[in-house]
Structures are given as structure tokens and as C-alpha cells.
Amino acid sequence: MTSLDIDGVRAEIDALDRQIVQLISQRQHWVVEAGALKADRDAVRAPDRVQKVIDKVRALAEEAGASADVVETTYRAMIAAFIDLELSVHESHLASVPCTTPNDTERLRFRPMTFDDLESMAALLGDPAVMTYYPAPKTRDEARAWVEWNQRNYGEHGHGLWVIETREGEFVGDCGLTWQKVNGRAELEVGYHVRADLQGRGYATEAAAACRDFARDVLGATKLVAIIHPDNAASARVAEKIGMRFLEEDHGGAIAVRRVLGMDFPEARGRGRS
Ligand SMILES: CC(C)(COP(=O)(O)OP(=O)(O)OC[C@H]1O[C@@H](n2cnc3c(N)ncnc32)[C@H](O)[C@@H]1OP(=O)(O)O)[C@@H](O)C(=O)NCCC(=O)NCCS
């Protein structure tokens, strides 16, 4: 085998490793979802459930010409880790938090961000026109970390930033609800990013209003904020249009001063943070 062949093989292995890591992250997201849905621990521990998965992957390994024993060993280790993950989901009472998305709006729908969105998210967050008020546009690795952060948020809190897309499935950006620090306190924030070529059509306002309703009606939040760079007039305008007003300045972030707009939901059930 020549050194060129070896480089080619190594590149293929690297590409496969990337795919495997992405797929495992996706699997982790769905395991957390499944864990949140399960009613009791016995179902999570059920030994025949593990055996069924092992039988299935052994058959797939044989089909693909791989060693069924090696695949089984790998899967047993992975399943053990995922069972821990499912149990931790139970232990942190996440089953009580519905992992749903805001309702569709007139033109938009929401869905959880996955690694299939990495291209679109990297283009969005890597666009200097979109990231004007951030320290810098995000690299592809930072965009990947953004997707991972949101997947962790879905698992831990039942909400995060979701992908927003048109009813026809065209990627528009992201919008959603995350916990952020304001002067050292945790506050539920609505955040939004819209593709530069789709801005100015009312999409952010439409999506943020749906998130506001979700925070109030589904999460039972008592308060919602938007933390905004003082020069980001478009973002402030979106916050105002969904009913927010200036609350305070924040001095705890990466930039010296951020404006905090927000609103209270006096009628909410006050369930708030999980
Ligand atoms: C903020 C952002 C999401 C708004 O998206 P959008 O889909 O264009 O928003 P909408 O069309 O719903 O509304 C934008 C409003 O801001 C206004 N606006 C836009 N640019 C403005 C500017 N430079 N100065 C003042 N108002 C401005 C628009 O006129 C509109 O208000 P109007 O309906 O009263 O006319 C978008 O600009 C964006 O992605 N920015 C970069 C990411 C970002 O900064 N996110 C917020 C982080 S805090």
C-alpha cells in the first residue's frame, strides 16, 4: 500500500469518526427524549430490551461484513452509558417537563435542532451580517457546540433554541427559550437569529411571539426577558413588538453593558425552572 493509499484510508476513517460522533449525539438526544417518556425504571432496565438491540446490531454487523463480536462489545458499552443517561433523566424529574415545541405560526414551524442542521446553523452563525453584535462570527466547531448546547437544553429543561423554518421546510434561523444569567440571576430568555436574506419580513417577531406564549402557557413561566446589545435596534424592536419593555442593564456578560427587556406573566402557574 503506498503512503497516498494510507492517507486516503486515514481520511475515510476520520470522516467516519465524524459521522459516528454526530450519530451518537443524535442518538443521545433521542435517548433523553425516550427516558423522559418512560414511566418507570424497570422499563429502562429491562434486560430483554438490551438483548433485542444486541441481536439487531449483530445481524446488521454480519450484513455489513463487520465482526458481530466487536460490534456487540461496542454496543454493550454504549448501551450501559445510555441507560445511565436515561436513569439520570428520571432522577432529575425531567419526565414532568414536556419536551415539545411552540405551536406553528401563520408562516413558520419549530423543530428541535439536530446535527443535520449543522450546515445551515454554521452558515447562519458564521455570517458576519447576522453576528454583528456578537464578539465574532462562529466557526463551524462553535456552531457544532451551539447545536450540542441546545440538545443538552432540550434534555435538561425541555426547551432550548429550536430551528425555525417556513411551512414549506425552508430554513429561516433559530428561536427559542434558554436560561441565561442577568446580573447573577437565572432568567428565562427568548433568543432569535434570522438568515440575513430573510430579515425584515416579520419572521423573528412571529417566532418570538410563539415562544412567549409557550413560555407562559406550557412552561408556566412568570417572567421572560431578552438580553440585547445596546446598539442592536432590530432585536430590541422585536422584543418590544412581543410586549416587552426595558427592565434593567446587565453588567455580568461578555460585553460591558447589555440591555434587558422583559415582561411578567402574572397569571402564570409559576412552575418556571426545572
Ligand atoms: C434581530 C433579528 C432576529 C430580527 O429578525 P427579523 O425577522 O428581521 O425581525 P422582524 O422582521 O420580525 O422585525 C424587525 C423589526 O426591527 C426593525 N429594524 C430592523 N433593523 C432595524 C434597525 N437597524 N434599527 C431600528 N429598527 C430596525 C424592523 O423595521 C422591524 O420593526 P417594524 O416591524 O416595526 O418595522 C435579526 O435582525 C437578526 O437575526 N439579527 C442578528 C442576530 C441577533 O442579533 N439576534 C438577537 C440577539 S439578542
The ligand as a MOL file (V3000), in Angstrom:
LIG
                    3D

  0  0  0     0  0            999 V3000
M  V30 BEGIN CTAB
M  V30 COUNTS 48 50 0 0 0
M  V30 BEGIN ATOM
M  V30 1 C -32.9450 40.6040 15.3600 0
M  V30 2 C -33.4450 39.7690 14.1730 0
M  V30 3 C -33.6270 38.3360 14.6370 0
M  V30 4 C -34.7530 40.3260 13.6510 0
M  V30 5 O -35.2250 39.4410 12.6490 0
M  V30 6 P -36.3570 39.8890 11.5910 0
M  V30 7 O -37.0200 38.6550 11.1070 0
M  V30 8 O -35.7610 40.7810 10.5950 0
M  V30 9 O -37.3260 40.7130 12.5550 0
M  V30 10 P -38.7870 41.2730 12.2020 0
M  V30 11 O -38.9000 41.4250 10.7260 0
M  V30 12 O -39.7790 40.4490 12.9110 0
M  V30 13 O -38.7740 42.6920 12.9270 0
M  V30 14 C -37.6480 43.5120 12.8840 0
M  V30 15 C -38.0490 44.9010 13.3720 0
M  V30 16 O -36.8430 45.6260 13.6020 0
M  V30 17 C -36.8570 46.7740 12.8000 0
M  V30 18 N -35.4940 47.0450 12.4290 0
M  V30 19 C -34.7090 46.3150 11.6100 0
M  V30 20 N -33.4930 46.9040 11.5380 0
M  V30 21 C -33.5290 47.9850 12.3350 0
M  V30 22 C -32.6040 48.9830 12.6620 0
M  V30 23 N -31.3680 48.9710 12.1770 0
M  V30 24 N -32.9990 49.9840 13.5030 0
M  V30 25 C -34.2470 50.0030 14.0070 0
M  V30 26 N -35.1840 49.0700 13.7370 0
M  V30 27 C -34.8190 48.0750 12.9050 0
M  V30 28 C -37.7260 46.4280 11.6310 0
M  V30 29 O -38.1830 47.5990 10.9830 0
M  V30 30 C -38.8510 45.6750 12.3360 0
M  V30 31 O -39.7020 46.5350 13.0490 0
M  V30 32 P -41.1200 47.0610 12.4340 0
M  V30 33 O -41.9170 45.8140 12.1500 0
M  V30 34 O -41.6820 47.9030 13.4890 0
M  V30 35 O -40.7850 47.7720 11.1750 0
M  V30 36 C -32.4330 39.7830 13.0090 0
M  V30 37 O -32.1240 41.1230 12.7140 0
M  V30 38 C -31.1720 39.0160 13.3130 0
M  V30 39 O -31.0890 37.8140 13.1080 0
M  V30 40 N -30.1570 39.7200 13.8070 0
M  V30 41 C -28.8990 39.0900 14.1110 0
M  V30 42 C -28.9780 38.1510 15.2920 0
M  V30 43 C -29.2890 38.8920 16.5580 0
M  V30 44 O -28.7520 39.9660 16.8110 0
M  V30 45 N -30.1850 38.3010 17.3620 0
M  V30 46 C -30.6030 38.8600 18.6010 0
M  V30 47 C -29.6460 38.5220 19.6580 0
M  V30 48 S -30.0940 39.4300 21.1480 0
M  V30 END ATOM
M  V30 BEGIN BOND
M  V30 1 1 1 2
M  V30 2 1 2 3
M  V30 3 1 2 4
M  V30 4 1 2 36
M  V30 5 1 4 5
M  V30 6 1 5 6
M  V30 7 2 6 7
M  V30 8 1 6 8
M  V30 9 1 6 9
M  V30 10 1 9 10
M  V30 11 2 10 11
M  V30 12 1 10 12
M  V30 13 1 10 13
M  V30 14 1 13 14
M  V30 15 1 14 15
M  V30 16 1 15 16
M  V30 17 1 15 30
M  V30 18 1 16 17
M  V30 19 1 17 18
M  V30 20 1 17 28
M  V30 21 1 18 19
M  V30 22 1 18 27
M  V30 23 2 19 20
M  V30 24 1 20 21
M  V30 25 1 21 22
M  V30 26 2 21 27
M  V30 27 1 22 23
M  V30 28 2 22 24
M  V30 29 1 24 25
M  V30 30 2 25 26
M  V30 31 1 26 27
M  V30 32 1 28 29
M  V30 33 1 28 30
M  V30 34 1 30 31
M  V30 35 1 31 32
M  V30 36 2 32 33
M  V30 37 1 32 34
M  V30 38 1 32 35
M  V30 39 1 36 37
M  V30 40 1 36 38
M  V30 41 2 38 39
M  V30 42 1 38 40
M  V30 43 1 40 41
M  V30 44 1 41 42
M  V30 45 1 42 43
M  V30 46 2 43 44
M  V30 47 1 43 45
M  V30 48 1 45 46
M  V30 49 1 46 47
M  V30 50 1 47 48
M  V30 END BOND
M  V30 END CTAB
M  END
